[in-house]
Amino acid sequence: QASGPSALSIDPSRSDGRRSPGEPMAGVRVPVGHPPVVFCTPGNRDLCEKVVDHLSWSIGRVRFRTFANGEISVKLEQSVANNDVFVICSRDDLEGEVNFMLMQLLILLDALKSEAPHRITVVLPCVEYGRQDRKFEAGEAIAPKLLLHLMVTAGADRFVTLDLHNQAESGFSPAHAALDELTCE
């Protein structure tokens, strides 16, 4: 058993194995290494709050701004040095269109990487541009492959996604970055 702030917990005292919202996790402790912190792009705050509530982790403090000319600014408001960082990014069409959200993500990853985290894991419930996963005609790009490479360049070390559009997409991740696919079944 592990102890300390860098451990996940499951409460075995409840018959259903679940916790009430806001109830701290206690009981079986599973070490997770470096202290975890979860960040999200602006359209994902509700999902992020549910995740951190379930895991009893903390939401990272970050400020997003958009200048009058449409440029995006991202500023971390906490240190992430030696933390295991998770970034949740799913599209919210009410918050902004997909390309704007992807730029927010890329700039956030770059800001995080510059602060020396242990690892950055990007959680993508849906890989954007996933339907462009193969060439149908000469001259077409394979957009999800490009997107994963851009995220690695910006700072991502690992990806977690749900139900890929095509299993071939699992091979699009650069060699040194893992892509883990979870299923909703």
C-alpha positions in Angstrom: 0.0 0.0 0.0 1.1 3.5 -0.7 0.3 6.7 1.2 0.5 10.4 0.6 -1.2 12.8 -1.8 -0.1 11.0 -4.9 -2.4 8.0 -4.6 -5.7 7.0 -6.0 -8.2 5.4 -3.6 -11.2 3.1 -3.8 -13.5 2.9 -0.8 -14.3 -0.8 -0.1 -16.7 0.1 2.8 -19.6 0.9 0.4 -21.5 -2.0 -0.9 -21.7 -0.5 -4.4 -18.0 0.4 -4.4 -18.9 4.0 -5.3 -18.5 7.3 -3.5 -21.0 10.1 -2.9 -20.1 13.3 -4.9 -17.6 15.3 -2.9 -16.8 12.4 -0.6 -13.0 11.9 -0.4 -11.7 8.6 -1.5 -10.3 6.4 1.2 -9.4 2.7 1.6 -7.3 0.8 -0.9 -4.6 3.1 -2.2 -3.0 2.8 -5.6 0.2 4.8 -6.1 0.2 7.0 -9.2 3.8 8.3 -9.0 4.1 12.1 -9.5 1.2 14.3 -8.1 -1.6 14.5 -10.7 -3.2 17.7 -11.9 -5.9 18.0 -14.5 -6.3 20.9 -17.0 -8.9 21.5 -19.6 -9.7 23.7 -22.5 -12.4 26.2 -21.8 -15.3 24.2 -23.2 -14.6 21.2 -21.0 -14.9 22.6 -17.5 -18.0 20.6 -16.5 -16.4 17.3 -17.7 -13.2 18.2 -16.0 -15.0 18.9 -12.7 -16.7 15.5 -12.8 -13.4 13.8 -13.4 -11.5 15.5 -10.7 -14.4 15.0 -8.2 -14.5 11.3 -9.0 -10.7 10.9 -8.6 -10.2 13.5 -5.8 -7.6 15.3 -7.8 -7.3 19.0 -8.4 -8.1 21.2 -11.4 -5.1 23.1 -12.7 -5.3 26.9 -12.7 -4.9 28.4 -16.2 -6.2 31.6 -17.9 -7.3 31.7 -21.5 -7.7 35.0 -23.3 -8.6 36.0 -26.8 -7.3 39.2 -28.2 -9.4 41.5 -30.4 -7.7 40.2 -33.5 -8.6 36.5 -32.5 -5.2 35.4 -31.2 -5.2 33.2 -28.2 -3.2 33.7 -25.0 -2.7 31.0 -22.4 -1.1 31.6 -19.0 -0.5 28.9 -16.3 -1.3 30.2 -12.9 0.4 27.4 -11.0 3.6 25.3 -11.2 3.4 21.9 -12.8 7.0 21.0 -12.3 7.4 17.2 -11.8 3.6 16.7 -11.9 1.7 14.1 -13.9 -0.4 16.4 -16.0 -3.7 15.4 -17.7 -5.4 17.7 -20.3 -9.0 17.0 -21.1 -10.0 18.3 -24.5 -13.4 17.6 -26.1 -15.2 19.9 -28.5 -18.0 22.2 -27.3 -19.5 23.9 -30.3 -21.1 26.5 -28.0 -17.6 27.5 -26.7 -15.8 27.7 -30.1 -15.3 25.9 -33.3 -13.0 22.9 -33.6 -10.0 24.7 -35.0 -10.1 27.4 -32.4 -10.3 24.7 -29.6 -7.4 22.9 -31.2 -5.2 26.0 -31.1 -6.2 26.5 -27.5 -5.0 23.0 -26.8 -1.7 23.3 -28.7 -0.9 26.6 -26.9 -1.8 25.1 -23.5 0.4 22.1 -24.2 3.3 24.3 -25.1 2.8 26.4 -21.9 2.7 23.2 -19.8 5.8 21.7 -21.4 7.8 24.8 -20.7 7.2 24.3 -16.9 8.9 20.8 -16.8 6.1 18.4 -15.9 6.9 14.7 -15.4 4.5 13.7 -18.2 1.6 15.3 -20.2 -1.4 13.0 -21.1 -4.0 14.4 -23.4 -7.5 13.0 -23.0 -9.4 13.2 -26.2 -12.8 11.6 -25.9 -13.1 12.2 -29.7 -10.1 12.6 -32.0 -11.0 15.6 -34.1 -10.7 15.1 -37.9 -11.0 11.4 -37.2 -13.1 10.8 -40.4 -10.1 11.9 -42.5 -8.2 8.8 -41.4 -7.2 7.6 -44.9 -6.5 8.9 -48.4 -9.3 8.4 -50.9 -7.5 10.4 -53.6 -4.0 11.5 -54.3 -3.0 14.7 -52.6 -5.3 14.3 -49.5 -3.8 14.7 -46.1 -4.4 12.3 -43.2 -5.5 14.9 -40.7 -5.7 12.9 -37.4 -2.1 11.8 -37.9 -1.0 15.4 -38.4 -3.0 16.5 -35.3 -1.3 13.9 -33.1 2.1 14.9 -34.3 1.3 18.6 -33.7 0.3 17.8 -30.1 3.5 15.8 -29.5 5.5 18.7 -30.9 3.6 21.0 -28.5 4.4 18.8 -25.5 2.1 15.8 -25.3 3.7 12.5 -24.2 0.7 10.2 -24.2 -2.9 10.1 -25.4 -6.1 8.6 -24.1 -9.1 8.4 -26.4 -12.5 6.6 -26.7 -13.7 4.4 -29.5 -11.5 5.5 -32.5 -13.3 5.9 -35.8 -10.9 3.5 -37.4 -8.5 1.2 -35.6 -5.7 2.3 -38.0 -5.7 5.6 -36.1 -4.0 3.9 -33.1 -0.9 3.7 -35.4 -0.9 7.5 -36.1 0.7 8.4 -32.8 4.4 9.2 -33.1 6.7 6.3 -32.0 7.6 7.8 -28.6 4.1 8.8 -27.6 1.6 6.1 -26.5 -2.1 6.2 -27.6 -4.4 4.3 -25.3 -7.9 3.6 -26.6 -10.7 3.0 -24.2 -14.1 1.7 -25.1 -17.5 2.9 -24.0 -19.1 -0.6 -23.9 
